[in-house]
């Protein structure tokens, strides 16, 4: 098998043709096309995704965000951001294009985990939430095609309750000899960022998306530095 066959095709979505009835294709059409390509070829590498972080997508992300959530270090609310929404989004897109956009430090807070411990929680700034949601939509379009049906964590239209229901069906109607309950302690604190980026590169070869995700991973918390190797 050739190197190309082993590695899969490389897709430049900026050059791909999207079906549309009139004018410029909508973001939802592009995301659907990404999902279609990802499903057709599990080894596909996407080289051009960054341009999707445009005014249309980011405005949609703003609309979808919950305005009642806690604010980050900037103390900006959804209502305040919306007062000058068009200019704010345009400025955000321009900074993304210039590669000058950098996520703000995350506000660290702690919520009760059990009677004896607390769970750390990071609250991003409002603008960072917008960009994160935009990235999430792109990553979701690709990786939803790769996940197995038995995977429930952090997936759309799925919850821990769905996982428990599935487990209950297996135990009740399946042939079960034993059950293993395992957990990775402080996974998101201890996950190796370098390996995380390597895994990301298997599917996403767009250097601009990789750089942006790395900046989110390596950003600071308001109480300290998360990673000193900021690119």
N, C-alpha and C positions, 0 to 999 in steps of 0.2 A: 504493500500500500504506500502511496506517495505521502510526502510530508503534508501536502494540502489535504489529502484524504484523512489523515490522522488528526489534524488540527481543526478541520471543519472550514467552512467558508468564512470570509470576512465581509461583513455587510456595512456599506456606507449608506445610511438612511437619507443623507442629504441628496444622494443621487438616485435613490430608489423612487419608483413611480407609485403614487397613491391614487386610488380611484376616488374621484369626487365629481359632483354634478356641475359645480360652478366655482370659479375663483380658486383661492388658496385652500388646500385641505385643512380641516379642523384638527385640533390636537387629538381629540378622541379617535379620529380616523387613523392618525399616525400611531397612537398607542395600540390600537387594535391590530394594525399592520405589524408592529413590533412583536406582539403576542403571537400572531400567525406565523411569522418567520421563525421565532424561537421554538414554537411547537413543532414545526415541520422539520427543523434540524437542530437537535440538542447540542451540536458542536458549533453552532453559529457564533461568531464573534462580531459584536457591534462596535463599529469604529466611529460612528457619527451620531451621538445622542445629545450633545451639549446644546445644539441649536433649538432643541425642544423647550428649553427653559426660557420661553419667550413671554411676551406680555399676556397672551391669551391663556397659557397654562398657569402662570403665576397669579393672574387675576382670579382664575377659577379656584386655585388653592386658597386664596384669601377668602373667597366666598364660603368655602367648605369648613374653614377653621371655626372652632367653638370660641365665641367671644367671651365666655365666662371662665375660661381657664386662667390660672395664675400667670402673672407677668414675669418676664426675665429681668436681667440686670438693667435693661433700658427703660423698664417700667412703661413701655408702650402697649396700649390695648388695641384690640381690633377696631373699636369705635374711633380712636384717635388716628389710627393709620388710614382709615377710610375717609377721613375728612379731606385728604389730598391724595386719594387713591391712584388716580391716573398718573400724576407726576411722581408719586412714590414708586409705583411699579416701573415706570419708564427709567427712573434713576437706578433702580435695582437691576434691571436688565442691562443697562449700560455698564454698570460695574462688573456684572458677570461677563459681559463681552470683553471688557478690558482685562479680565482676570484679576481685578483689584478687590473683588468682594472677599471679605474674610469674616467668618462667623464670630460673633461676640462671645465673651466668656459665658459659661453656663452658670446660672444661679443654683447653688447647691442647697438643698433642704433635706430634711429627714422625716420619714413617716413611719409610724409603728408597724413592725413586721410581726411581732408576737409580744408576749408579756415581758420578755427580757431583752429584746433587741429592736433596732430600727433599720429601715431600708433607705439607702441614699437615693435621692431623686434629683435629676438635673432638669432645670427649667430653662429652655432656650429663649432668646429674645424673639419678639413677634416676627420680625423679618426673617430670622433664621427658620422659624416654623414654616413659613411660606416656602422657602427653598427646599427644606427637608421634605415637605409634602410633594413638591414637584419631583424630586429625586425618587421618592417612594413610588410614585405612579409609574415611573420608567422602569425601576427595578422590579416592581411587582408584575408588570407586563411580561418581563422576561422570565423571572424565576418562578412565577406561578405555573409555568409550563413544565418546570423541572421537579417540583415537589411531588412526593407520593401522596396518595389519597389519605394515608394514615397519619399525615403530618397536620397538626392543628395550631401550633404556636405562631402567633403574630401574623395570621393570614386573614384575608378579608372574608366576611360572612362565616367566620369560625370562632369558637371560643372554648374555654376550658370545660364549659358545660357540655359542649358537643363531644369533646374528647371523653368525658366521663360516661356519656350515654353510649358511645361506641365501645368503651371498655366494658360496660355493664352487659352489652349484647354478647361480647366475646366470652365473658365469664359464664354467662347464663346459658348460652346455646353452643359454645365451642368446647373443644376438648382441651382443658387447661390443667396442666400439672403443677405449675407454680407461677408466681408473680414476682417480678423484680422491681422494686421502687428505688430509683437512683436520681441524684441531683448533682449538678456541678456548682460548687460553692462559689458565689460571687462571680458568675460567668462573665458578665459584661465588664467587670473590673479587671479580670485576669486574662481575658481573651488576647491572644497575640496579634497585634495590629499588622505586623509585617505579613504574617500568614493570611490574615483576613484580606489584605490587598492582593495577595497572590491568587487566592481563590476567586476574588472579584475579577481579576484579569483573564480568567478562563473564558468568561462570557463577554466581558466589557473591555474592549481595547481602546476606547476613546480616552486619550490622555487627559483631556480637560475634565471629564467626569471623574476619573481616578483622582486627579489633583483636588477637586472640590470635596470629594468624599474624605480624602485624607485630611483636609483642613478641618472638617467637622470632627474627625476622630481625634486629631491632635490639638484641638483648641483647649484653652484654659478654663478652669473653674474659678469662680470668684474667690475661692479659698486656697487656690494653689494651681500648679501646672499639671495638666493631664499627660503631656508628652512634649519633650523638648525638641523633637525632630520635626519641626513644622516646615512644610514645603510651600 
